[in-house]
Amino acid sequence: MSNLSDVMGGRATAEFGASATLPCKLTQSLSSESLEQISWQRKTKGKFRFIGNFADQNGTLQLNDVNLDDEGSYTCIFSLFPSGNFKTEIPLKVLGNVFIFTLCVWCICTYIYIYI
């Protein structure tokens, strides 16, 4: 028996400081299966918001205020009963100008001499 369930994702790109949308959708499932859970894996420091729709089998995730630390691969996982987990990897590339600068601080010290 072939399994008809499949998860579709895609590449995501976002400008530095903007929001990123990571698409994820369960495209096919057998009528005898029930969607139990949609989950994502990657530490994001609370910067994400689930904007998908469970009823539409849409697991889209939105990341806000994207920076270079957010770049990388995200895993979207649909858990179906009784078939199990179906997942896809969504790579996120962060674009934009990143300015690296060095701040030099000069300190002129004044010495106080005490003669005894």
C-alpha positions in Angstrom: 0.0 0.0 0.0 1.5 3.3 -1.0 1.4 6.3 1.3 -0.2 9.4 -0.3 0.8 11.9 2.4 3.4 14.5 1.5 4.6 17.8 3.1 5.6 20.7 0.9 7.9 23.5 1.9 10.2 25.7 0.0 13.0 28.2 0.4 12.5 31.3 2.4 14.4 34.6 2.1 14.0 37.7 4.2 15.7 41.1 4.6 17.6 41.8 7.7 15.2 43.2 10.4 12.1 42.2 8.4 9.7 39.2 8.8 10.2 35.8 7.2 7.4 33.4 6.2 8.4 29.7 6.2 5.8 27.9 4.1 4.8 24.4 5.1 1.7 22.4 3.9 0.4 18.9 4.0 -0.5 18.4 0.4 -2.1 14.9 0.5 -3.4 12.6 3.2 -5.7 9.6 3.2 -9.2 10.3 4.5 -8.7 7.6 7.1 -5.9 9.6 8.7 -6.3 12.4 11.2 -3.9 15.3 11.6 -2.8 15.2 15.3 -0.1 17.9 15.4 2.0 20.4 13.4 5.3 21.3 15.0 8.6 23.1 14.1 12.1 22.4 15.3 14.7 25.1 15.9 15.4 27.5 18.7 14.2 30.9 17.7 14.1 32.9 21.0 10.4 33.5 20.9 10.5 35.4 17.7 8.1 33.2 15.8 4.3 33.2 15.3 2.3 30.3 13.8 0.2 31.7 11.0 -0.9 28.4 9.5 -4.4 26.9 9.7 -4.8 23.5 11.2 -8.0 22.8 9.4 -6.4 23.6 6.0 -3.4 21.4 6.9 -1.2 24.6 6.6 1.8 24.8 9.0 3.2 28.1 7.8 5.4 29.9 10.4 6.3 33.6 10.5 9.6 34.9 12.1 9.7 38.5 13.1 12.7 40.9 13.2 14.9 38.4 11.3 18.7 38.6 11.9 21.7 36.6 10.9 21.2 34.2 13.9 17.9 33.1 12.4 19.5 31.9 9.1 19.6 28.1 8.7 17.4 25.1 8.2 14.0 24.7 9.9 12.0 21.5 10.1 8.2 21.4 9.7 6.6 18.2 11.0 3.0 17.0 10.5 2.0 14.2 12.8 -0.7 11.9 11.3 -2.5 9.0 12.9 -1.9 6.2 12.2 0.8 6.9 9.6 3.3 8.8 11.8 5.4 11.9 11.1 5.9 13.6 7.7 8.4 16.5 7.6 10.3 18.8 5.3 13.3 21.1 5.7 12.9 24.8 4.9 16.2 26.7 4.5 16.1 30.4 5.5 18.5 32.9 3.9 18.8 36.3 5.5 19.7 39.1 3.1 20.8 42.7 3.6 23.6 44.9 4.6 25.3 44.0 7.9 27.6 46.7 9.2 30.5 45.7 11.3 32.4 48.5 12.9 35.1 48.9 15.5 34.8 51.6 18.1 38.1 52.9 19.4 38.0 54.6 22.8 41.0 56.6 23.9 41.5 57.2 27.6 43.9 59.8 28.9 44.8 59.0 32.5 45.8 61.6 34.9 48.2 60.5 37.6 48.2 62.1 41.0 51.4 62.0 42.9 51.4 62.2 46.6 54.7 63.0 48.3 55.2 62.0 51.8 
